[in-house]
Amino acid sequence: MQQNAKQGEEQKMVLIVDDEADTRGIVRAFLEEGEGVDFAEAEDGKDALSHLTGKEVLIISDLNMPRMRGIELLREIRARGLQTPFLLWSSALDTDTWREAEALHAHCFSKLTDNDAALEWARRVMHGETIH
């Protein structure tokens, strides 16, 4: 995990969840900018739950992963009362899952067509913008 925050500052955390290590690395590389943000990576939803610290300013998750899918991770996070901004993206996001994710206050993007929009949305959230 990268340490960027100045000593004494509240540490912000972005959790990137994807079963493909290359994808996690690419997302992290695009978002690593400026001070005050650490990154954690998880290979699926179950792994992500073990990484939750309560300091997350953003969770970025793939939908289709082994052991626990992204929508299941989102359900569990909301069941725990956490309202952390959540970006759910996939190359195969069906309409029902998309609607459920949005009802749980997640933002959905297609990996096939929305990569730039997804990363821009993530950057804005990381910099403290409230986006509905």
HELIX and SHEET records of a PDB file:
HELIX    1   1 ALA A   21  LEU A   31  1                                  11    
HELIX    2   2 GLY A   45  HIS A   51  1                                   7    
HELIX    3   3 GLY A   70  ALA A   79  1                                  10    
HELIX    4   4 THR A   95  ALA A  103  1                                   9    
HELIX    5   5 ASN A  115  MET A  126  1                                  12    
SHEET    1   A 5 VAL A  37  ALA A  42  0                                        
SHEET    2   A 5 LYS A  12  VAL A  17  1                                        
SHEET    3   A 5 GLU A  56  ASP A  62  1                                        
SHEET    4   A 5 PHE A  86  SER A  90  1                                        
SHEET    5   A 5 ALA A 106  SER A 110  1                                        
END                                                                             
